[in-house]
Amino acid sequence: MTEWHSYDPADGHRLAHDPLSAIVAPRPIGWISTLSSGGIANLAPYSFFSLFNYRPPIIGFASTGGKDSLANAEATGEFVWNLVTRDLAEPMSDSSATLASDVDEFAMTGLDRLPSQVVKPARVARSPVQFECRVTQIVRLLAADGREINQHMVLGEAVMIHIDPGMLEDGVYQTARPRPITRGGGLADYFEITQDRLFKLGRPR
């Protein structure tokens, strides 16, 4: 019989580190660019991020506390998601630093920007995929007892999508070609998606 390590999260995990983010991993990274109401650019990564709907395409990221990305998205109703690749890992990490609201992370990290076509926040020029988004909902998360927690999910519809044509082959986007990275559980753990780890598994009919 298996002797499970079982615990009520409210009582603590009794381990050296909380395993939650290592179990639900690897996770795609929401590298979110926003613009404040005063015109200051912000760029920050979020590992609580995913795609939630195809048509219309809805993506979302969750922010702990009142961070600039949340405040800017709430104030302007816009954000841009930028795909993080292996060659962008270091500037992505640098952009996660806790900085004053008047600091422009594009300038701080030395990243070039591209103008968006539909929304105002800029795109990361070196990122091979960007989604221009309009905010559809901002949801404050609740615990099981109905208590509000200090976590907000920002959902947005992608109203313009940009793909580097080098990432396409015969009209099909090649997931591993840009060498995207994902977030692991530790403070410094990331994983790179590579073609040699691909396997195919068809859906039952």
Secondary structure as UniProt FT lines:
FT   HELIX           9..11
FT   HELIX           20..23
FT   STRAND          30..35
FT   TURN            37..38
FT   STRAND          41..46
FT   STRAND          49..53
FT   TURN            54..57
FT   STRAND          58..64
FT   HELIX           68..76
FT   STRAND          78..82
FT   HELIX           86..88
FT   HELIX           89..94
FT   TURN            95..96
FT   TURN            101..102
FT   HELIX           105..109
FT   STRAND          113..114
FT   STRAND          123..124
FT   TURN            125..126
FT   STRAND          129..142
FT   TURN            144..145
FT   STRAND          148..163
FT   HELIX           165..167
FT   STRAND          168..169
FT   TURN            170..171
FT   STRAND          172..173
FT   TURN            175..178
FT   STRAND          180..183
FT   TURN            187..188
FT   STRAND          190..192
FT   HELIX           195..197
//
